[in-house]
């Protein structure tokens, strides 16, 4: 069967980025078994030929009304699919879906009937929020970075902006490449509407990366690689902090004056 990616280089490139990031998540140990989810909004890459395709499934409910993503298209990791497999065969472990005009259901268009991530409503709710705000962000990534999750097992790291300040101070690149810091969501049932709404609320409070207590990280950005990069630099800072602890001391971190200088030189939020 011919893939929808054939003769569509821009679409193939975006799906290829997802596959590349999926490989990184697996290599880093952040995507055990079928852990983690990725969705990207590909609406801007849809051509007339794609619009004319007959869906391969009947409509399926989202269980939410999401008016801002009416007629939008998404590539989604498949439910119960492994990141390591998606890295090798993205269209055999994910699918392309279209949101129907009722804004409450979707159909799978290509390449096969691979049911999207079980957290699809949460991801689509985030995309709906982003489009409603006029955001250029088109990618959502959820994964389980070991060191960042470990920090959430201590109450101090769950206090507002404590993690941001400490992680920013570990190495200059962290604030430069994750300038909005990291939001915190206390433990909630994975896949729940409550967790989805709390994550949207955190992003609405000016964060691009949200740390879920004892669970993982959810990041949004212009594309999947940029979302991954933010998680990666934050986890590098967590590794530096933990390495210092393992050497027998608490890392001093950059001073407030050094952080201020960094913000001014690189025109970062203060």
Secondary structure, DSSP 8 states (H G I E B T S, - for coil): ---TTTT-HHHHHHHHHHHHHHHHHHHTT---TT--EEEEE-GGG--HHHHTS--SS--EE-SS--GGGTT-EEEEEBTT--HHHHHH-TTTSEEEEEE-TTSSEEEEEESS---B-TTHHHHHHHHHHHHHTT----EEEEE--HHHHHHTTSGGGGSTTHHHHHHHHH-HHHHHHSTT-EEEE----TT-HHHHHHHHHHHHTT-SEEEETTTEEEEEESSHHHHHHHHHHHHHHHHHHHHHHHTTS------HHHHHHHHHHTT---
